[in-house]
Amino acid sequence: MFVASVSAFAAGVYLGTFEYHSIASAGAFLLIVVLLLPLFLRHNLVRISGVALIAAFFLTGMLRVSLSGGDALPVAHAGPGVYGGTVIESSRTTKTIRIDSPATLHGSKAIVRSEEGVGIGDTIVASGTLKELTLTFKNPGRVSLAWIKRREGILYEIRGNIIAARAAPGMIERIRRYCSDRIDASGALHRDVIKALTIGDTTGLDETVKDLFLRTGTTHILSISGSHIAVVTALIFSLSTFLLRINPGLRQKGSDRRYAAVVAIPFAVAFMLVSGSSLPAVRATIMAVIYMVAIVLDRSRHVENGLFLSALVILIVYPFSLFSPSFQLTFLSVLFIILANKAFGPAAARMPRYLRWPASMVLVTAAATAGTLPVVLYHFYGFNPLSMVHNLIAVPLMCTVATPLSLAGVTAPFGGPILRIAGLLIEFTTVLLRKLDWGYIYPIIRPNLAEALLYLSGAALLLHMRKKLVKFALLAFLLPIALVTAGIACHDRFHNKELCISFIDVGLGDAMLIEAPHGIRLLVDGGGFHGSNFDIGRSVIAPYLLARKIVTLDYVINTHPHQDHCGGLQHVLQYFDVRNFGAAMTGPEPYSIRKIIAARKIPFSGMRTGDTLRAGNDLDIHVLHALPVPDNMNDSSLVLKLAYGGKSFLLTGDIGEDVERSLIGRPVDLKANVLKVPHHGSRYSSTAEFIRTVRPDIAILSAGPGIRGIPSDEALARYRASGIPVYRTDRDGCVRVCTDGRKMTVSPFAKPYSFSLP
């Protein structure tokens, strides 16, 4: 019942986050349930009482989200200035501060994107422009950083630089600086990794090392979370138990374990504080402390209840941890380790003594790998089937040996040699991982919530296959559901008669996914940012494609080689199965794209004015415009008209008014039901004559911050004057338009509705 209640609380947090129920409504329903619960108990209505208790936990979860303050409105304050505050969260690229000055913003929270090495508790001064933290890349299948931060009550972003920083004056920060200085002075190899393992400082980690651990499925080792807290707590607990067993009286009474648990708790908390008190470390410490308390109270046999109690406490304090990869990975890995140990632990205990430890390591690693698979695929889009082998090597060496050695090295009076040994051990581990660095599969389609729950339920039941009820549940429920789900997915992919075009939110750029009947998939443009290292292909385009279960693209088409249209294509061309690349016949594609096409032997299709591309049996793509490169690169954009049944779409790239007039004067049919607004709504495009000629039912505007005056008020006014609804990706998110050739359905992601057009 307790497990079901905590699960209901988590479901309430999930639903309350997305449905935005008010405090009043959630509180009123909760009050009704709580008042009715004693009545059910008095009349011995046990089943109804259980249902009411689960409902109470569910409503409490919704109420907790309502109390988070995420719906608060920002204070009217914007513009350049100097802002001071205290760091309350810190990662390698993003800091969250509680603003102290100016006084009008005192107590508000803001993020600063910076790689400065400042930690939690430090005081910083940032110079820049304060803006409301707006949601970006509003596409299905992706939870953005800004969305989570706003739900946590963080309403601002300071776009600028940290110009001054002062270390926190407290004892914890002095200890952290002392440890950092000792590590630097030791001359050990991989000092950046040692800092990550001991004080949680990941700002100096080498990118090649991070990529190596990511590809081998061991990246969790580099951030202090569950495994590190567990190792430190278990080490202190085991050492304390060994010392306390010197007293025979304590051992006979069974008090040695309880006293050892009491001793281990402050060490776990101290390690969490010294390691930077990151949210993953705090969550892991809560779990460790609750388990130690269970030992003190002689309740350690009910370890699954302890795990769910830990999750309940974490979600009460940090409700949006539910969406955090670190929380999901830690919880599921521990849960499946518990389940696997109950299923196979007795058999392992009967093994010869010299085989027990290797068998337990294999069991723990296999259980954690299997249990976290859907989370890994959802958040990281790839998986290494050999990660179990990699973890069997890296976890004992890095967590069980290197981490305690590193901690001993920074605390012992003459710890330099110990730190150097730890560095050599880390070097040995990385060399082994490089030798075994193969087998990584990327990209892999991403599971949705229903698919993940189906997998986890099946995996949990498989661990208890000896029970008749479990076999019945697998054969009668889960297996048919899985087959029906797979059948529906195959039907939608290969037998669906609709044409759907998704205008993906990529900021100020273009990216359109075309899903045609019979499984034909095309991507037109891939977004991107001028002068930015942000890989929009990996971070935005790939997640959307994988959420749509797409790893193969029949065509990738680039309308013109500006960065906001081709920046994300490099990642797609590099990693996805692309069967053809299309662009203007004489277009100067960026060198990086030409290099990838040549290396992967992707056929190139030069597109000329008047060409027609036949996609399947029903979709025709007409090339209405493909000029040699003029002085204005925008005017070289491919203009494509998609015709499917009685409906058509006009994709216009970044053409301006000169090309619009040229198209009007040619003997081509420009009439279309859906118009992709030219050049993101520039004042020098979307002329009134062009709009009248196309006569669209709706227009889709791909827009975002970056260039002043785009989209322009003048262009938008011309659409309003013509009575044409304009859907904007910066406000409506990804806009998906589907048609069967007769009717159309428009579904803006950021709006809770869709509607049909005749």
SVG drawing of the C-alpha trace seen along z (x, -y; Angstrom):
<svg xmlns="http://www.w3.org/2000/svg" viewBox="-20 -49 74 72">
<polyline fill="none" stroke="black" stroke-width="0.4" points="0.0,0.0 2.9,-2.4 4.5,-1.7 1.2,-2.4 0.7,-5.6 4.1,-7.0 3.6,-6.1 0.3,-8.0 2.1,-11.0 4.6,-10.9 1.7,-10.6 0.1,-13.7 3.3,-15.6 3.5,-14.6 -0.1,-15.4 -0.1,-18.6 3.0,-19.9 1.5,-19.6 -2.2,-20.4 -1.4,-23.4 -4.3,-22.7 -4.8,-25.5 -4.1,-25.3 -7.7,-25.8 -9.0,-23.0 -6.4,-20.5 -6.8,-21.5 -10.5,-21.2 -10.5,-17.7 -7.8,-16.6 -9.9,-17.9 -12.9,-16.0 -10.9,-12.7 -9.3,-13.2 -12.7,-13.9 -14.2,-10.8 -11.3,-8.5 -12.2,-8.1 -15.8,-7.3 -14.6,-4.5 -12.3,-3.1 -15.1,-3.2 -17.3,-1.1 -14.5,1.3 -14.5,0.6 -10.9,1.6 -10.7,1.6 -12.4,-1.8 -10.1,-3.1 -7.1,-2.0 -8.4,-3.7 -9.1,-6.9 -5.6,-6.8 -4.0,-6.5 -6.3,-9.3 -5.1,-11.5 -1.5,-10.9 -2.3,-11.7 -4.0,-15.0 -1.2,-15.9 1.3,-15.5 -0.8,-17.9 -1.1,-20.3 2.7,-20.2 3.2,-21.3 0.7,-24.1 2.6,-25.4 5.9,-25.5 5.4,-29.1 6.1,-28.2 3.2,-30.2 4.3,-33.5 4.7,-36.5 8.1,-38.2 8.6,-41.7 8.6,-44.3 12.3,-44.9 14.4,-44.5 17.3,-46.1 21.1,-46.2 22.5,-46.5 24.7,-45.0 23.3,-42.3 24.6,-40.7 23.6,-37.5 24.5,-34.2 24.9,-31.0 22.4,-28.4 23.0,-25.9 26.1,-25.4 26.9,-23.3 29.7,-23.6 27.7,-25.9 24.8,-27.3 24.7,-29.0 21.5,-29.8 21.7,-32.8 19.4,-34.4 19.5,-38.1 20.6,-40.5 20.8,-43.7 19.1,-45.7 16.7,-45.9 13.6,-45.7 14.6,-42.1 15.8,-41.0 15.0,-37.3 14.3,-36.6 16.1,-33.9 17.9,-34.0 20.2,-31.8 23.5,-33.0 25.1,-30.9 28.8,-30.9 31.7,-28.5 33.3,-30.4 34.4,-28.1 32.0,-29.4 30.3,-27.1 27.3,-27.0 27.4,-29.7 29.8,-32.0 28.8,-35.6 29.0,-36.9 28.4,-40.1 27.1,-39.8 26.9,-42.5 24.3,-42.1 20.7,-42.3 18.0,-40.9 15.3,-39.2 12.3,-37.0 13.3,-33.4 11.3,-32.3 10.6,-28.8 12.6,-27.8 12.3,-24.9 8.8,-24.0 8.6,-20.7 7.0,-17.4 9.3,-14.9 11.6,-17.4 11.6,-19.0 13.7,-22.2 15.9,-23.7 13.8,-26.9 10.6,-25.0 12.0,-23.2 13.5,-26.4 10.2,-28.4 8.3,-25.6 10.9,-25.9 10.2,-29.7 13.3,-30.9 11.9,-33.6 14.9,-35.4 18.0,-35.0 21.0,-37.4 22.5,-37.5 26.0,-38.7 29.2,-37.8 30.3,-37.3 32.6,-40.2 33.4,-39.5 33.2,-36.5 33.9,-36.0 34.2,-32.6 31.6,-31.8 32.9,-32.7 31.7,-29.5 33.7,-26.6 32.5,-24.2 33.8,-26.5 37.2,-26.8 37.3,-23.0 36.5,-22.8 39.2,-25.3 41.7,-23.5 40.9,-20.2 41.2,-21.8 44.5,-23.3 45.9,-20.0 44.7,-18.2 46.4,-20.8 49.6,-20.7 49.8,-16.9 50.9,-16.7 48.6,-13.7 47.3,-12.6 43.6,-13.5 43.4,-16.1 40.1,-17.3 38.6,-13.8 39.8,-13.7 38.1,-17.0 34.9,-15.7 35.0,-12.5 35.8,-14.3 34.4,-17.9 32.0,-17.7 33.9,-20.2 33.2,-19.2 34.1,-22.6 37.5,-21.5 36.7,-18.1 38.3,-17.4 35.7,-17.0 37.5,-13.9 37.2,-12.2 33.6,-13.1 32.8,-11.8 34.7,-8.5 32.6,-7.9 29.4,-8.8 30.1,-6.4 30.9,-3.6 27.9,-4.1 29.9,-5.1 29.2,-8.9 27.4,-8.7 30.8,-8.1 31.9,-11.7 29.2,-13.4 28.7,-12.9 25.4,-11.1 24.1,-7.8 27.1,-5.6 29.6,-8.0 27.3,-8.6 26.6,-4.9 30.3,-4.0 31.3,-6.5 28.3,-5.6 28.9,-1.9 32.6,-2.3 32.1,-4.1 29.3,-1.8 31.5,1.3 34.5,-0.1 32.4,-1.2 30.7,2.3 34.1,4.0 35.4,1.8 32.2,2.1 32.3,5.9 35.4,5.9 32.9,5.6 31.2,9.0 28.3,7.6 27.3,5.3 27.6,8.1 25.5,10.5 22.7,7.9 22.8,6.9 23.5,3.3 26.8,3.1 24.9,2.4 22.6,-0.1 25.5,-2.1 27.5,-1.9 24.5,-3.3 24.4,-6.2 28.1,-6.9 27.7,-6.7 24.9,-9.3 27.1,-12.4 29.8,-11.2 27.3,-10.9 26.0,-14.4 29.5,-15.8 30.6,-14.3 27.5,-15.8 28.3,-19.3 31.9,-19.2 31.1,-17.8 29.1,-21.0 25.6,-20.0 24.4,-19.5 20.8,-18.3 21.9,-14.8 24.1,-14.6 21.4,-15.9 18.9,-13.3 21.4,-10.5 22.2,-11.6 18.5,-11.6 18.3,-8.0 21.4,-6.9 20.3,-8.6 16.8,-7.0 18.4,-3.6 20.7,-4.1 17.7,-5.2 15.9,-2.0 18.9,0.0 18.8,-1.9 15.0,-1.2 15.6,2.5 13.5,2.0 16.3,2.6 14.6,5.8 11.9,3.7 14.4,2.0 11.9,1.3 9.7,-0.7 12.9,-2.6 13.5,-3.4 10.0,-4.7 10.1,-6.7 13.3,-8.3 11.6,-9.1 8.6,-10.6 10.9,-12.9 12.8,-14.0 9.7,-14.8 8.2,-16.7 11.3,-18.8 12.2,-18.9 9.0,-18.0 10.5,-18.6 13.3,-16.1 10.7,-13.7 11.9,-15.0 15.6,-14.9 17.7,-12.2 19.9,-11.8 16.8,-11.1 15.3,-8.7 18.6,-6.8 19.3,-6.6 15.8,-5.5 15.4,-2.9 18.9,-1.4 18.4,-0.9 14.9,0.5 16.0,3.0 19.0,4.0 16.6,4.7 14.3,6.7 17.1,8.7 18.7,9.4 15.4,10.8 15.1,13.0 18.7,14.2 20.3,13.3 19.6,16.6 21.2,18.5 24.3,16.3 24.6,16.8 24.9,20.6 27.9,20.1 31.4,20.8 32.8,17.9 35.3,16.9 32.5,16.5 30.1,14.6 31.6,11.1 32.0,11.4 28.5,12.8 27.1,10.0 28.9,7.4 27.5,8.9 24.0,9.1 24.1,5.5 25.5,4.1 23.1,6.1 20.1,5.1 21.0,1.4 21.7,1.5 18.4,3.2 16.4,1.0 17.7,-2.3 17.6,-1.5 14.5,-3.5 15.8,-6.6 19.1,-6.3 17.5,-6.1 15.1,-9.0 17.7,-11.4 20.9,-10.4 19.5,-9.0 22.1,-6.2 23.1,-3.0 26.1,-0.8 25.1,2.9 28.6,3.5 28.0,0.8 27.6,3.7 31.2,4.8 32.4,1.2 30.7,0.6 32.1,3.9 35.5,2.4 35.0,-1.3 32.7,-1.2 35.0,0.9 38.1,-1.0 36.7,-4.5 34.0,-4.4 35.2,-1.6 38.9,-2.3 39.8,-5.7 37.2,-7.7 38.2,-6.5 41.9,-6.9 41.2,-10.5 39.3,-11.3 42.1,-9.9 44.6,-11.9 43.0,-15.2 42.5,-14.6 45.7,-12.7 48.7,-14.9 50.9,-13.6 48.3,-12.7 50.2,-13.6 51.4,-10.1 47.9,-8.7 46.4,-11.2 49.1,-10.3 48.1,-6.6 44.5,-7.6 45.5,-9.5 47.3,-6.4 44.3,-4.3 42.1,-6.7 44.6,-6.7 44.5,-2.9 40.7,-2.9 40.5,-5.4 43.1,-3.4 41.0,-0.2 37.8,-2.1 39.5,-3.4 40.6,0.1 37.0,1.2 35.4,-1.9 33.2,-0.2 29.6,1.0 28.0,-2.4 24.7,-2.7 23.5,-6.1 20.9,-7.2 18.1,-5.0 14.4,-5.8 13.2,-7.3 10.5,-5.6 7.5,-7.7 6.1,-7.5 3.7,-4.6 6.4,-2.6 8.9,-3.1 6.3,-2.0 5.4,1.0 9.1,2.0 9.7,1.4 6.6,3.4 7.7,6.3 11.3,6.3 10.1,6.3 7.7,9.2 10.4,11.2 12.4,11.2 9.6,13.2 8.6,15.5 8.3,18.5 5.1,17.1 1.9,18.2 0.3,14.8 3.3,13.1 3.1,15.5 -0.6,14.8 0.0,11.0 2.7,11.2 0.8,13.4 -2.7,12.0 -1.9,8.3 1.6,7.0 2.4,9.2 -0.9,8.3 -0.5,4.6 3.1,4.7 1.9,6.4 -1.0,4.0 1.3,1.0 3.9,2.3 1.1,3.0 -0.3,-0.5 3.2,-2.0 3.8,0.1 0.4,-0.9 1.0,-4.6 4.4,-4.4 3.6,-2.3 -0.2,-2.3 -1.2,-5.8 -2.8,-7.7 -2.1,-11.2 0.7,-13.7 2.0,-15.5 4.4,-18.4 5.9,-19.5 7.3,-23.0 9.8,-22.4 10.6,-25.2 14.3,-25.9 14.4,-29.5 15.2,-32.0 15.7,-29.3 13.8,-26.8 13.3,-23.0 10.4,-21.1 9.8,-17.3 7.6,-15.8 6.0,-12.5 4.4,-11.1 2.4,-7.9 4.1,-4.6 6.9,-5.6 8.5,-8.3 10.4,-10.8 12.0,-14.1 13.7,-16.9 13.8,-20.3 16.5,-22.5 17.8,-22.0 17.9,-25.3 21.1,-26.7 22.6,-29.9 25.1,-32.3 28.4,-32.3 27.2,-29.8 28.6,-26.4 25.1,-25.2 24.5,-22.0 20.8,-22.4 21.0,-19.2 21.9,-17.1 19.9,-19.0 16.7,-19.8 16.3,-18.1 17.6,-14.7 15.3,-14.4 12.3,-15.3 13.1,-12.8 13.8,-10.0 10.6,-10.8 8.8,-10.3 10.6,-6.9 12.7,-8.2 16.3,-7.1 16.1,-6.9 15.4,-9.9 14.7,-9.4 15.6,-13.0 17.4,-15.8 16.9,-19.1 18.7,-22.4 17.0,-25.4 20.1,-27.6 23.4,-27.4 22.8,-30.0 23.6,-28.8 20.1,-29.2 18.9,-26.7 21.8,-24.2 23.5,-24.3 21.6,-21.4 21.9,-19.3 25.5,-18.4 24.6,-16.2 21.7,-14.6 23.8,-13.8 26.6,-12.5 24.6,-10.1 21.2,-9.3 20.6,-7.0 20.2,-9.6 19.5,-8.2 19.6,-11.4 20.8,-15.0 19.1,-17.6 20.1,-21.3 20.3,-23.8 22.4,-22.4 25.0,-25.2 24.7,-26.0 27.9,-26.4 27.2,-24.0 29.3,-24.5 32.6,-22.5 31.5,-20.5 28.4,-19.3 30.2,-18.4 32.8,-16.5 30.1,-14.5 28.3,-13.7 31.5,-12.4 32.6,-10.4 29.2,-8.7 28.7,-8.3 25.3,-10.0 23.9,-10.6 23.6,-14.3 20.6,-15.5 21.1,-18.8 17.7,-20.6 16.8,-23.0 13.8,-25.1 11.1,-23.0 12.2,-19.7 9.6,-17.4 10.5,-15.0 8.1,-12.1 8.0,-10.9 6.1,-7.6 3.0,-7.2 1.0,-10.2 3.3,-13.2 4.8,-15.5 7.4,-18.1 7.7,-20.8 10.8,-23.0 9.5,-26.4 12.7,-28.4 16.4,-27.4 18.7,-30.1 22.5,-30.1 24.0,-31.9 23.3,-35.7 24.7,-38.5 21.9,-38.0 22.1,-34.4 18.5,-34.4 17.2,-34.9 18.8,-31.6 16.5,-29.7 14.7,-26.7 11.0,-27.3 9.2,-24.0 5.5,-23.2 4.2,-20.0 1.0,-18.7 -1.0,-15.9 -4.5,-15.2 -6.4,-18.5 -4.1,-20.2 -0.8,-21.9 2.1,-23.5 4.4,-26.3 7.8,-26.3 9.6,-29.5 13.0,-29.5 14.3,-33.1 13.2,-34.7 12.6,-38.4 10.2,-40.7 12.2,-40.5 11.9,-36.7 8.2,-36.9 7.5,-39.3 9.5,-37.0 7.4,-34.0 4.1,-35.9 5.2,-36.6 6.0,-33.0 3.5,-30.5 3.4,-28.5 0.5,-27.9 1.4,-29.5 -1.9,-28.8 -1.4,-26.8 -3.4,-25.9 -0.4,-26.4 2.3,-29.0 5.6,-28.9 6.2,-32.7 9.2,-33.8 12.3,-35.0 10.8,-34.6 8.5,-37.6 11.0,-40.1 9.6,-43.5 11.2,-43.0 9.2,-39.8 5.5,-38.7 4.3,-41.4 0.6,-42.0 0.6,-40.9 2.4,-37.6 -0.1,-36.9 -3.0,-37.5 -1.6,-35.2 -0.9,-32.3 -4.2,-32.8 -3.3,-30.4 -5.7,-29.2 -3.0,-29.5 0.6,-30.7 3.3,-29.3 6.1,-31.6 9.3,-30.1 10.6,-32.8 12.8,-33.3 15.0,-35.9 18.2,-37.0 17.6,-39.7 15.8,-42.9 12.8,-43.5 12.2,-39.9 9.4,-39.1 8.3,-42.6 5.1,-44.3 4.6,-45.4 4.7,-41.8 2.3,-40.6 0.0,-43.4 -0.3,-42.3 -1.4,-38.8 -3.9,-40.3 -5.3,-42.5 -5.8,-39.5 -7.6,-37.6 -4.9,-34.8 -4.2,-33.2 -0.4,-33.1 1.0,-30.4 4.4,-31.3 6.8,-28.7 8.1,-31.1 4.6,-31.3 2.8,-28.2 5.8,-25.9 6.0,-23.1 3.1,-23.4 2.0,-20.1 -0.3,-20.2 -1.8,-16.9 -4.0,-16.2 -5.6,-13.3 -5.8,-15.3 -9.3,-16.6 -9.2,-18.1 -6.5,-19.5 -5.8,-19.4 -3.6,-22.0 -2.0,-21.2 0.1,-23.8 2.2,-22.1 2.1,-25.0 -1.7,-25.3 -4.0,-22.6 -6.1,-22.1 -6.1,-21.2 -8.7,-22.0 -9.7,-21.0 -9.9,-23.0 -12.1,-22.1"/>
</svg>
